[in-house]
Amino acid sequence: MKPQYVLAGSLAAVVTLLDQLTKFQVQKALPLFATREVLPGFFNLVHILNKGAAFGFLNDPDTSWQTYFFIAVVALAVVIVLNLLSKADNEPRLFVVSLGLILGGALGNLADRVRLGEVVDFLDFHLGGYHWPAFNVADIAITLGSLALIFSCYLRGKKPR
């Protein structure tokens, strides 16, 4: 097996497991729509469900198309990530790590969509009048993986030819 599959697959498995474990803990500890203040004026744990994408994008609880749409998007993303990994023999480790993070986050949220039809979000940050939409471990992995992928591609362009 190619080393990039081992690295990205291991990272994806850890992210997916951590994401699902934290979501199960939140579901067990907090009733739906409950809030637990952790750092007053800055951070709460919440238990909400999101039919949309990361950070509440396209979240409309009155429609059901999002579940099927995002399952299809994740399936396409997994195919793209696996294709990129198959060609990543000589890519920097950061490139492979970024794909593992994206894959793990995508699979974590996919597990929720298949199981619940929506995603469990629980990290809630706010400051003053500004309130960031709630998110989860999978969203963090996708965001960090996307930033790392952009940075990796930027570094690739800086190499002498």
QUIKA-V603550 format. One line per field, one symbol per residue. ss: DSSP state (a for helix, b for strand, c for the rest). A space follows every 10 residues. Layout:
ss = ???
This chain:
ss = ccaaaaaaaa aaaaaaaaaa aaaaaaaaac ccccbbbbbc ccbbbbbbbb cccaaacccc ccccaaaaaa aaaaaaaaaa aaaaaacccc ccaaaaaaaa aaaaaaaaaa aaaaaaccbb bbbbbbbccb bcccbcaaaa aaaaaaaaaa aaaaaaaacc c
